[in-house]
């Protein structure tokens, strides 16, 4: 698997996932993948699940994260873990930036 060893900060490379929700894969290896999400106020990340474990950190903004039916009010500096195959969603209260790690690697997030 060819992959980045390091990555420089850049405003390029974001993919619009849904209206107001963008993601960018920063780096990935054999077992983990690091992604930055930019989330616009008033948008929703719908309920979904995937086999990968997901850990996250809210860099800026304010979101309400719902994990397995329980809601959490997240502010800058807060973090979370979502185990694989657990339903989760997010309500974006303010423009936000989150950084998340997926393990194993989400093949669908590897840049082409």
Sine and cosine of phi, psi and omega as CSV:
sin_phi,cos_phi,sin_psi,cos_psi,sin_omega,cos_omega
0.00,0.00,0.86,-0.51,0.06,-1.00
-0.99,0.11,0.72,-0.69,-0.04,-1.00
-0.43,-0.90,0.28,-0.96,0.05,-1.00
-0.96,0.29,0.63,-0.78,0.10,-0.99
-1.00,-0.08,-0.60,0.80,0.08,-1.00
-0.69,-0.73,0.26,-0.96,0.06,-1.00
-0.57,-0.82,0.69,-0.72,0.06,-1.00
-1.00,-0.01,0.55,-0.84,0.04,-1.00
-0.86,0.52,0.68,-0.73,-0.02,-1.00
-0.37,-0.93,0.55,-0.84,0.08,-1.00
-1.00,0.09,-0.10,1.00,-0.01,-1.00
-1.00,0.06,0.28,-0.96,0.16,-0.99
1.00,-0.04,0.07,1.00,0.02,-1.00
-0.98,0.18,0.60,-0.80,0.03,-1.00
-0.90,-0.43,0.77,-0.64,0.06,-1.00
-0.98,0.21,0.89,-0.45,-0.01,-1.00
-1.00,0.08,-0.75,0.66,0.07,-1.00
-0.62,-0.78,0.19,-0.98,0.05,-1.00
-0.85,0.52,0.84,-0.55,0.02,-1.00
0.99,0.15,0.08,1.00,0.02,-1.00
-0.77,-0.64,0.89,-0.45,0.01,-1.00
-0.84,-0.54,0.49,-0.87,0.08,-1.00
-0.69,-0.72,0.43,-0.90,0.06,-1.00
-0.61,-0.79,0.82,-0.57,0.12,-0.99
-0.97,0.23,0.84,-0.55,-0.05,-1.00
-1.00,0.06,-0.85,0.53,0.06,-1.00
-0.51,-0.86,0.34,-0.94,0.09,-1.00
-0.45,-0.89,0.41,-0.91,0.02,-1.00
-0.77,-0.64,-0.48,-0.88,-0.02,-1.00
-0.97,0.25,-0.48,0.88,-0.12,-0.99
-0.86,-0.52,-0.30,0.95,-0.04,-1.00
-0.69,-0.72,0.36,-0.93,0.03,-1.00
-0.65,-0.76,0.75,-0.66,-0.03,-1.00
-0.95,-0.31,0.79,-0.61,-0.09,-1.00
-0.75,-0.66,0.61,-0.80,0.13,-0.99
-0.96,-0.28,0.74,-0.68,0.07,-1.00
-0.92,-0.39,0.69,-0.72,0.14,-0.99
-0.91,-0.42,0.84,-0.54,-0.18,-0.98
-0.83,-0.56,0.77,-0.64,-0.05,-1.00
-1.00,-0.06,0.64,-0.77,0.01,-1.00
-0.77,0.63,0.67,-0.74,0.06,-1.00
1.00,0.06,-0.10,1.00,-0.02,-1.00
-1.00,-0.03,0.26,-0.96,0.00,-1.00
-0.81,-0.59,0.69,-0.73,0.22,-0.98
-0.99,-0.12,0.94,-0.35,-0.14,-0.99
-0.91,0.42,0.30,-0.95,0.03,-1.00
-0.85,0.53,0.75,-0.66,0.04,-1.00
-0.38,-0.92,0.14,-0.99,0.09,-1.00
-0.46,-0.89,0.35,-0.94,0.01,-1.00
-0.44,-0.90,0.33,-0.95,-0.06,-1.00
-0.95,0.32,-0.31,0.95,-0.05,-1.00
-0.97,0.25,0.60,-0.80,0.21,-0.98
-0.96,0.27,0.57,-0.82,-0.11,-0.99
-0.72,-0.70,0.85,-0.53,0.11,-0.99
-0.91,-0.41,0.60,-0.80,-0.09,-1.00
-0.63,-0.78,0.29,-0.96,-0.01,-1.00
-0.61,-0.79,0.80,-0.60,0.03,-1.00
-1.00,0.03,0.93,-0.38,-0.02,-1.00
-0.97,0.24,-0.72,0.69,-0.02,-1.00
-0.47,-0.88,0.37,-0.93,0.07,-1.00
0.99,-0.16,-0.43,-0.90,-0.05,-1.00
-0.39,-0.92,0.82,-0.58,0.05,-1.00
-0.72,-0.69,0.39,-0.92,0.20,-0.98
-0.93,-0.36,0.92,-0.40,-0.07,-1.00
-0.98,-0.18,0.79,-0.61,0.05,-1.00
-0.93,-0.36,0.84,-0.54,-0.03,-1.00
-0.83,-0.56,0.87,-0.49,0.04,-1.00
0.79,0.61,0.65,0.76,0.07,-1.00
1.00,0.08,-0.09,1.00,0.00,-1.00
-0.95,-0.31,0.75,-0.66,-0.06,-1.00
-0.99,-0.11,0.60,-0.80,-0.02,-1.00
-0.74,-0.67,0.77,-0.63,0.02,-1.00
-1.00,0.07,0.93,-0.37,-0.13,-0.99
-0.95,-0.32,0.76,-0.65,0.02,-1.00
-0.86,-0.51,0.23,-0.97,0.00,-1.00
-0.78,0.62,0.73,-0.68,-0.02,-1.00
0.99,-0.10,-0.23,0.97,0.03,-1.00
-0.98,0.20,0.43,-0.90,-0.02,-1.00
-0.66,-0.75,0.21,-0.98,-0.07,-1.00
-0.45,-0.89,0.28,-0.96,0.14,-0.99
-0.73,-0.68,0.71,-0.70,0.07,-1.00
-0.82,-0.57,0.91,-0.42,-0.01,-1.00
-0.94,0.34,0.38,-0.92,-0.02,-1.00
-0.85,0.53,0.58,-0.81,0.05,-1.00
0.89,0.45,0.42,0.91,0.09,-1.00
-0.97,-0.25,0.76,-0.65,0.02,-1.00
-0.92,0.39,0.64,-0.77,0.02,-1.00
-0.44,-0.90,0.35,-0.94,0.00,-1.00
-0.40,-0.91,0.11,-0.99,0.03,-1.00
-0.53,-0.85,0.63,-0.78,0.16,-0.99
-0.95,-0.30,0.80,-0.60,-0.07,-1.00
-1.00,-0.06,0.95,-0.31,-0.07,-1.00
-0.99,0.12,-0.64,0.77,0.06,-1.00
-0.72,-0.69,0.37,-0.93,0.14,-0.99
-0.76,0.65,0.74,-0.67,-0.15,-0.99
-0.65,-0.76,0.41,-0.91,0.15,-0.99
-0.79,-0.61,0.79,-0.61,0.05,-1.00
-0.80,-0.60,0.55,-0.83,0.08,-1.00
-0.88,-0.47,0.76,-0.65,-0.06,-1.00
-0.72,-0.69,0.52,-0.85,0.05,-1.00
-0.91,-0.40,0.72,-0.70,0.05,-1.00
-0.90,-0.44,0.69,-0.72,0.05,-1.00
-0.58,-0.81,0.76,-0.65,-0.11,0.99
-0.90,0.43,0.07,-1.00,-0.04,-1.00
-0.83,0.56,0.70,-0.71,0.14,-0.99
-0.99,0.14,0.96,-0.28,-0.03,-1.00
-0.86,0.51,-0.53,0.85,-0.01,-1.00
-0.95,0.30,-0.15,0.99,0.03,-1.00
-0.98,-0.19,-0.06,1.00,0.00,-1.00
-0.96,0.28,0.83,-0.56,0.00,-1.00
-0.88,0.48,0.58,-0.81,0.00,-1.00
-0.99,-0.10,0.00,0.00,0.00,0.00
